[in-house]
Amino acid sequence: MAHVVVIGAGLGGLPTAYELRHLLPSQHRVTLISDQPKFTFIPGLVRVGLDVDPLNHFQLDLEPLAQRHKVALVGGKVVALDLNAKRITMENGGTVDYDYVAIATGPSFAFDAIPGLGPHGGYTHSICSPSHAQEARTAWLQFLENPGALVVGAAPGAGCFGPAYEFILMADQILRKKGLRDRATLTLVTPEPYAGHLGVSNVKHAQRLTQALLRKRGIEVISNAAITAITPDSITLDDGRTLPQHYAMILPAFRGASFIQNAPGLGNEKGFIPVLPTYQHPDFSSVYALGVAVSLTQPEQFRVPIGLPKSGQMTEAMGMAVSHNIAVQLGAISKPLQTPTLEAICFAEFGDTGILYVAAPVLPDPATGKRRYSYAMQGKWVVWGKALFEQYFMTKMRLGAAVPWYERLGLRAIFGVDLVKPMEVLPPVC
């Protein structure tokens, strides 16, 4: 009997626990560790921060889900991981031993990288966590009472840019509906080399469509920019410019969880975990990783450093591969190992319209520098598509499904996207 532990119960961790429980016979135990009592659909937090939807619209209680789907749940924060003893230490002093562990912790936030950044002692807001989104919402409602300079963007080193575009374009629509747009100035500040880059170069039509929409809405764009300091009423850039701000939502750069940073040999200097194509750690065969916790390198160098996006769909694909490969290692299934394709689809909601971004795969072929294909498409239907996907994802989390066959078939049929692909080598059973 083996004990498989998943650390983190977000977009990657909860589906991975479900998939493991589905693939593994009942004699193997599956445990989910979460420092939060609820699952949160993180992409929905843009709408929470702008007071469009309440937070509970995007949350589910973990305890009844785990009980219903036969996954053991351990609540609390992980503070240490002993890779040799295969032991996890919790903040309350308890320990959890494992045979395999899948790390799906998501990020910690590098608010300390810029003076004045962040909601904790700083002067900007964030929508990266439920509490941050709630704080952003409170400040947004105050801003609507007396609009002024709205600045939205991302810090140097950030790899997640879509929410910044969604936030500023949805804010524009809200201000227009309330008759307040002429009282506000909207500025997008981003380290990307151009607006619409989103951490992925050369996506067909992405730059043209994104920049045209921002221009149409009267939003000033400052790209290739590094924020160096923030005060209660200003944002300073590395070229010496100072922007006034009455409300700022700035996405931070990410780091790995603190226990990853503190476990010798587990992560890199930023706390992200290196992985083999199986998403197994190269030095610790009992450790797998997925989602933001994984080290993926931006293939290009820009004046201002940026990271590589790790979308929710990419995270789900990593979780599928991790679950499958652990099941192969345990002899529960006899099939080739799998690796995620990292082919990504992003539905971005921009008020009364939206843009679909597709990159297959996100990382181009290192030999040719090319992808199978990439494109961006705009229309109101993107907003409907995102809303439908949100409802679908929450439903499958209630039902205990990870990525069912019909979802994989639909992605392939509609978008030409595959989530995982088989590898050639079948490992020995452990």
LOMI-689243 format. One line per field, with one value per residue (C-alpha): residue number from 1; x, y, z. Coordinates in Angstrom, 1 decimal. Layout:
N
resi (NUM, ...) .
xx (X, ...) .
yy (Y, ...) .
zz (Z, ...) .
This chain:
430
resi (1, 2, 3, 4, 5, 6, 7, 8, 9, 10, 11, 12, 13, 14, 15, 16, 17, 18, 19, 20, 21, 22, 23, 24, 25, 26, 27, 28, 29, 30, 31, 32, 33, 34, 35, 36, 37, 38, 39, 40, 41, 42, 43, 44, 45, 46, 47, 48, 49, 50, 51, 52, 53, 54, 55, 56, 57, 58, 59, 60, 61, 62, 63, 64, 65, 66, 67, 68, 69, 70, 71, 72, 73, 74, 75, 76, 77, 78, 79, 80, 81, 82, 83, 84, 85, 86, 87, 88, 89, 90, 91, 92, 93, 94, 95, 96, 97, 98, 99, 100, 101, 102, 103, 104, 105, 106, 107, 108, 109, 110, 111, 112, 113, 114, 115, 116, 117, 118, 119, 120, 121, 122, 123, 124, 125, 126, 127, 128, 129, 130, 131, 132, 133, 134, 135, 136, 137, 138, 139, 140, 141, 142, 143, 144, 145, 146, 147, 148, 149, 150, 151, 152, 153, 154, 155, 156, 157, 158, 159, 160, 161, 162, 163, 164, 165, 166, 167, 168, 169, 170, 171, 172, 173, 174, 175, 176, 177, 178, 179, 180, 181, 182, 183, 184, 185, 186, 187, 188, 189, 190, 191, 192, 193, 194, 195, 196, 197, 198, 199, 200, 201, 202, 203, 204, 205, 206, 207, 208, 209, 210, 211, 212, 213, 214, 215, 216, 217, 218, 219, 220, 221, 222, 223, 224, 225, 226, 227, 228, 229, 230, 231, 232, 233, 234, 235, 236, 237, 238, 239, 240, 241, 242, 243, 244, 245, 246, 247, 248, 249, 250, 251, 252, 253, 254, 255, 256, 257, 258, 259, 260, 261, 262, 263, 264, 265, 266, 267, 268, 269, 270, 271, 272, 273, 274, 275, 276, 277, 278, 279, 280, 281, 282, 283, 284, 285, 286, 287, 288, 289, 290, 291, 292, 293, 294, 295, 296, 297, 298, 299, 300, 301, 302, 303, 304, 305, 306, 307, 308, 309, 310, 311, 312, 313, 314, 315, 316, 317, 318, 319, 320, 321, 322, 323, 324, 325, 326, 327, 328, 329, 330, 331, 332, 333, 334, 335, 336, 337, 338, 339, 340, 341, 342, 343, 344, 345, 346, 347, 348, 349, 350, 351, 352, 353, 354, 355, 356, 357, 358, 359, 360, 361, 362, 363, 364, 365, 366, 367, 368, 369, 370, 371, 372, 373, 374, 375, 376, 377, 378, 379, 380, 381, 382, 383, 384, 385, 386, 387, 388, 389, 390, 391, 392, 393, 394, 395, 396, 397, 398, 399, 400, 401, 402, 403, 404, 405, 406, 407, 408, 409, 410, 411, 412, 413, 414, 415, 416, 417, 418, 419, 420, 421, 422, 423, 424, 425, 426, 427, 428, 429, 430) .
xx (0.0, 1.3, 0.5, 0.3, 0.1, -0.9, 0.2, -2.1, -5.9, -6.1, -6.6, -3.9, -4.0, -7.7, -8.1, -4.8, -6.1, -9.3, -7.4, -5.1, -8.1, -9.7, -6.5, -5.3, -6.9, -8.5, -5.6, -3.5, -4.2, -4.6, -4.2, -4.7, -3.0, -4.5, -3.8, -7.2, -10.6, -12.0, -11.2, -11.0, -11.3, -8.6, -9.4, -12.7, -11.0, -10.8, -14.6, -14.5, -12.0, -14.3, -17.5, -19.0, -19.5, -19.2, -16.3, -18.5, -19.5, -15.9, -15.4, -16.3, -15.8, -13.0, -14.1, -17.3, -15.7, -12.8, -15.1, -17.5, -14.7, -12.7, -9.6, -8.2, -7.9, -5.3, -5.8, -2.8, 0.3, 3.3, 6.5, 9.1, 9.7, 12.3, 13.2, 15.2, 12.8, 9.8, 8.1, 6.1, 6.0, 2.9, 2.8, 1.0, 3.9, 2.2, 3.8, 2.6, 4.7, 4.5, 5.6, 5.0, 4.2, 2.8, 3.6, 0.8, 1.2, 0.9, 3.0, 4.2, 4.2, 7.3, 5.7, 9.0, 10.8, 9.5, 9.1, 5.4, 4.2, 1.2, -1.7, 0.4, 2.0, 2.1, 0.0, -1.2, -3.8, -3.7, -6.3, -4.0, -5.7, -9.2, -8.2, -6.4, -9.4, -11.7, -9.4, -9.2, -13.0, -13.3, -10.8, -12.5, -15.8, -14.2, -12.4, -15.8, -17.0, -14.2, -12.5, -9.0, -5.8, -6.2, -3.0, -3.0, 0.0, 2.6, 6.0, 9.3, 9.6, 5.9, 4.7, 0.9, -0.4, -3.9, -5.6, -4.1, -5.6, -8.9, -8.9, -8.3, -10.6, -13.4, -12.8, -13.2, -16.6, -17.8, -16.7, -18.5, -21.7, -21.7, -21.0, -17.6, -15.2, -14.5, -13.4, -10.7, -7.4, -6.5, -2.9, -1.5, 2.1, 3.8, 7.3, 6.2, 8.0, 4.6, 1.0, -0.6, 2.6, 1.3, 4.6, 4.3, 5.9, 4.6, 1.0, -0.7, -3.0, -2.5, -0.6, -2.8, -6.1, -5.0, -3.4, -6.4, -8.8, -6.7, -6.4, -10.2, -10.9, -8.5, -6.2, -2.6, 0.0, 3.5, 5.2, 8.8, 8.5, 10.0, 8.2, 10.9, 8.9, 5.4, 3.9, 0.3, -0.2, 2.5, 4.3, 7.9, 9.3, 13.0, 13.1, 12.4, 8.7, 6.3, 2.7, -0.1, -2.3, -5.5, -6.0, -3.4, -3.7, -0.2, 0.4, 3.6, 6.3, 6.0, 8.2, 7.8, 6.4, 8.7, 9.0, 10.3, 12.9, 14.0, 14.4, 18.0, 18.1, 14.3, 13.9, 15.9, 16.9, 13.3, 11.8, 10.5, 11.0, 13.0, 11.3, 11.9, 9.4, 7.4, 7.2, 9.2, 12.1, 15.4, 17.1, 14.2, 12.1, 9.3, 8.6, 6.5, 5.4, 2.8, 1.5, 3.2, 5.5, 7.3, 10.4, 9.7, 12.2, 11.2, 13.0, 13.6, 15.5, 14.0, 15.1, 12.8, 12.7, 9.4, 8.4, 6.6, 2.8, 1.5, -2.1, -4.9, -5.2, -1.4, -1.6, -4.4, -2.4, 0.6, -1.7, -3.0, 0.5, 1.6, -1.3, -0.9, 2.8, 2.5, -0.1, 2.3, 5.1, 2.8, 1.8, -1.9, -1.9, 0.4, 0.7, 3.5, 4.4, 2.8, 4.1, 2.0, 2.0, 1.8, -0.6, -2.6, -6.0, -6.9, -10.3, -9.8, -12.8, -12.5, -15.8, -18.3, -15.9, -13.0, -10.0, -9.2, -5.4, -4.2, -0.5, 0.2, 2.5, 3.5, 7.2, 8.2, 10.3, 13.9, 15.4, 13.1, 11.7, 8.2, 4.9, 2.4, 0.2, -1.0, -3.7, -5.9, -9.6, -11.9, -15.6, -18.5, -18.6, -15.3, -17.0, -19.8, -17.2, -15.3, -18.5, -19.5, -16.1, -16.2, -19.5, -18.3, -15.1, -16.9, -19.4, -16.7, -14.9, -18.2, -18.5, -14.9, -13.8, -10.4, -10.3, -12.9, -12.7, -15.3, -13.4, -10.3, -12.3, -13.8, -10.5, -9.1, -12.1, -12.7, -9.3, -6.9, -5.3, -4.1, -3.3, -0.9, 1.0, 2.7, 6.4, 8.2, 9.9, 8.0, 9.7, 10.1, 7.3, 8.3) .
yy (0.0, 3.4, 6.9, 9.7, 13.2, 16.3, 19.7, 22.4, 22.4, 25.0, 24.7, 22.1, 20.3, 19.4, 18.0, 16.0, 14.5, 13.5, 12.0, 10.0, 8.7, 7.7, 5.9, 4.2, 1.1, 1.6, 0.1, 3.2, 6.3, 9.7, 12.7, 16.4, 19.1, 22.6, 25.7, 27.0, 25.6, 26.4, 25.7, 29.0, 29.4, 32.0, 33.3, 34.6, 36.9, 39.7, 39.9, 39.8, 42.7, 44.8, 44.0, 42.1, 38.8, 37.8, 35.7, 32.7, 32.4, 31.1, 29.0, 25.5, 23.9, 21.4, 19.1, 17.8, 17.4, 15.4, 13.2, 12.6, 11.6, 9.5, 11.8, 12.4, 16.1, 17.6, 21.3, 23.5, 25.1, 23.0, 24.4, 21.8, 18.9, 16.2, 14.7, 11.8, 10.8, 11.5, 13.5, 16.7, 18.9, 21.0, 24.4, 22.8, 20.4, 17.4, 15.3, 13.4, 10.7, 9.9, 7.5, 10.0, 13.7, 16.1, 19.7, 22.0, 24.9, 27.8, 30.9, 33.1, 36.8, 38.9, 42.1, 42.9, 43.3, 46.9, 49.5, 50.2, 47.2, 45.1, 45.3, 44.4, 47.7, 48.9, 51.1, 48.8, 46.1, 42.5, 39.9, 36.9, 35.5, 35.6, 38.0, 40.3, 40.4, 41.3, 44.2, 45.3, 45.3, 47.5, 50.0, 49.9, 50.9, 53.8, 54.8, 54.9, 57.6, 59.9, 58.6, 59.7, 58.1, 54.3, 52.4, 48.7, 46.5, 44.1, 44.2, 43.2, 39.4, 38.8, 36.0, 36.3, 39.2, 38.3, 39.5, 43.0, 43.4, 42.0, 44.3, 47.6, 46.8, 45.7, 48.7, 50.9, 49.3, 49.8, 53.4, 54.0, 52.4, 54.6, 57.7, 58.2, 57.5, 61.2, 61.6, 58.9, 58.3, 54.7, 53.6, 50.1, 49.7, 46.4, 44.9, 43.1, 44.2, 45.1, 45.2, 41.8, 39.8, 38.1, 36.4, 34.5, 36.0, 35.9, 34.8, 35.6, 38.7, 39.0, 42.3, 43.9, 43.0, 43.8, 47.2, 48.2, 47.5, 49.5, 52.4, 52.3, 52.5, 55.5, 53.5, 54.7, 51.9, 52.0, 48.8, 47.6, 49.4, 48.6, 49.9, 50.9, 52.6, 53.2, 55.8, 56.4, 58.8, 57.9, 55.1, 55.7, 53.9, 53.2, 55.8, 58.5, 59.0, 59.4, 58.5, 59.7, 57.0, 57.0, 53.3, 50.8, 47.1, 45.7, 42.0, 40.9, 38.5, 35.0, 32.8, 29.3, 28.4, 29.0, 25.3, 24.7, 27.5, 25.9, 22.3, 21.9, 20.7, 20.9, 24.2, 26.8, 30.3, 31.5, 28.4, 26.8, 23.1, 21.7, 18.7, 16.0, 15.6, 13.3, 16.3, 14.2, 15.9, 15.0, 14.1, 13.0, 10.3, 10.5, 14.2, 15.5, 19.1, 20.9, 24.4, 27.6, 25.5, 24.2, 25.9, 26.9, 29.3, 32.2, 31.4, 35.0, 37.8, 41.3, 44.6, 44.1, 40.5, 38.6, 35.1, 32.5, 32.2, 28.9, 29.0, 27.0, 24.7, 24.1, 23.3, 20.8, 19.1, 18.9, 17.3, 14.8, 13.7, 13.6, 11.5, 9.1, 8.7, 8.0, 5.4, 3.8, 3.8, 2.0, -0.6, 0.6, 1.0, -0.3, 2.4, 4.7, 7.6, 11.0, 14.5, 17.7, 19.4, 22.9, 23.9, 26.8, 28.4, 31.6, 33.2, 36.8, 38.9, 42.6, 44.0, 43.9, 41.9, 39.4, 37.9, 34.2, 33.5, 30.1, 29.0, 25.4, 25.0, 28.0, 27.1, 27.0, 24.1, 24.9, 23.7, 25.6, 28.4, 27.6, 26.3, 24.1, 27.2, 30.2, 32.8, 35.3, 36.0, 38.7, 38.8, 38.9, 35.1, 35.0, 36.5, 33.9, 31.1, 32.1, 32.3, 28.8, 27.4, 28.9, 27.1, 23.9, 23.9, 24.5, 21.7, 19.2, 20.1, 19.3, 16.0, 14.9, 15.0, 16.1, 16.3, 13.9, 12.3, 14.6, 17.7, 16.4, 15.5, 19.0, 20.7, 18.7, 19.0, 22.8, 24.2, 21.5, 21.3, 18.2, 18.3, 15.4, 13.1, 9.6, 9.2, 6.2, 4.7, 2.6, 2.7, -0.3, -0.6, 0.5) .
zz (0.0, -0.9, 0.4, -2.2, -0.8, -2.8, -1.3, -2.3, -3.1, -5.9, -9.6, -9.8, -6.5, -6.1, -9.7, -9.2, -6.0, -7.8, -10.7, -8.3, -6.5, -9.8, -11.1, -7.9, -6.4, -3.0, -1.0, -1.9, 0.2, -1.3, 1.0, 0.2, 2.3, 2.2, 4.2, 3.1, 4.1, 0.7, -3.0, -4.9, -8.7, -8.9, -12.4, -11.0, -8.5, -11.1, -10.9, -7.1, -7.0, -9.2, -7.2, -10.2, -8.3, -4.7, -3.5, -2.6, -6.3, -6.9, -3.7, -2.5, 1.0, 0.8, 3.7, 2.2, -1.2, 0.2, 2.2, -0.7, -3.1, -0.6, -0.3, 3.1, 3.9, 6.2, 7.0, 7.8, 6.4, 5.4, 6.9, 6.1, 3.7, 4.6, 1.2, 2.6, 5.3, 3.0, 5.7, 5.7, 8.8, 9.4, 11.2, 14.1, 14.6, 13.1, 10.4, 7.3, 5.7, 2.0, -0.6, -3.4, -3.1, -5.7, -5.0, -6.3, -3.9, -6.3, -5.6, -2.8, -3.7, -4.1, -2.7, -1.0, -4.4, -4.8, -2.0, -1.5, -3.4, -2.2, 0.2, 3.3, 4.3, 0.7, -1.5, -4.2, -4.5, -5.8, -7.0, -6.5, -3.4, -1.9, 0.9, -1.6, -3.9, -1.0, 0.0, -3.6, -3.8, -0.7, -2.1, -5.6, -4.1, -2.4, -5.7, -7.4, -5.0, -6.1, -9.3, -10.4, -11.6, -12.0, -12.6, -13.4, -14.3, -13.3, -11.5, -13.2, -13.2, -13.3, -15.5, -15.1, -17.1, -18.3, -15.0, -15.4, -18.9, -17.6, -14.6, -16.5, -19.4, -17.1, -14.9, -18.0, -18.8, -15.2, -15.1, -18.4, -17.2, -14.1, -16.1, -14.4, -17.2, -17.9, -14.3, -14.4, -16.2, -16.9, -17.4, -18.0, -16.9, -17.8, -18.2, -21.3, -24.5, -26.0, -24.9, -25.8, -25.3, -22.1, -21.6, -24.9, -28.0, -31.5, -30.9, -34.2, -34.0, -30.2, -30.3, -32.9, -31.3, -27.7, -28.6, -30.7, -27.9, -25.4, -27.8, -28.5, -24.8, -24.2, -22.0, -21.9, -22.2, -20.9, -21.9, -21.4, -18.0, -14.6, -11.5, -8.9, -6.1, -5.0, -2.6, -1.5, -4.5, -7.1, -9.0, -10.1, -13.2, -13.9, -16.6, -14.1, -14.8, -11.9, -12.4, -10.2, -8.7, -6.6, -7.1, -8.3, -8.9, -9.6, -10.1, -8.3, -9.4, -8.0, -5.9, -4.8, -1.4, 1.6, 2.4, -1.1, -0.7, 2.6, 1.5, 0.2, -3.4, -4.0, -5.8, -7.6, -6.3, -6.6, -5.0, -8.3, -8.7, -11.7, -13.3, -15.9, -18.8, -16.4, -14.0, -11.5, -9.7, -11.3, -8.0, -5.8, -7.5, -5.0, -5.7, -8.5, -9.1, -11.1, -11.8, -10.6, -8.4, -11.5, -12.9, -16.5, -18.2, -20.4, -23.6, -24.5, -22.8, -22.6, -21.2, -18.3, -17.1, -17.3, -16.4, -18.4, -17.7, -16.2, -17.0, -15.3, -18.3, -18.3, -14.6, -15.1, -17.9, -15.6, -12.9, -15.4, -16.3, -12.7, -11.6, -14.5, -14.0, -10.3, -11.1, -13.6, -11.0, -8.6, -11.2, -11.1, -14.8, -17.5, -20.1, -21.3, -19.1, -20.1, -20.4, -20.6, -24.0, -22.5, -25.2, -23.7, -24.2, -22.4, -22.4, -21.4, -20.4, -21.4, -20.5, -23.3, -25.4, -24.9, -26.6, -26.9, -26.9, -28.1, -28.1, -29.1, -27.3, -25.1, -25.4, -29.1, -30.4, -29.2, -32.6, -34.9, -32.7, -34.0, -32.6, -34.2, -34.3, -32.3, -32.7, -31.0, -31.7, -30.4, -29.7, -27.2, -27.4, -25.5, -22.5, -22.7, -23.2, -20.1, -18.0, -19.2, -18.5, -14.9, -14.3, -15.8, -13.8, -10.5, -11.4, -12.1, -8.8, -7.0, -8.9, -8.2, -11.9, -13.1, -16.9, -18.2, -21.6, -23.2, -22.1, -23.7, -26.9, -27.0, -26.6, -29.5, -31.7, -31.2, -30.6, -31.9, -28.4, -26.6, -22.9, -22.5, -24.8, -24.2, -23.7, -25.2, -22.2, -19.7, -16.2, -13.9, -11.3, -7.8) .
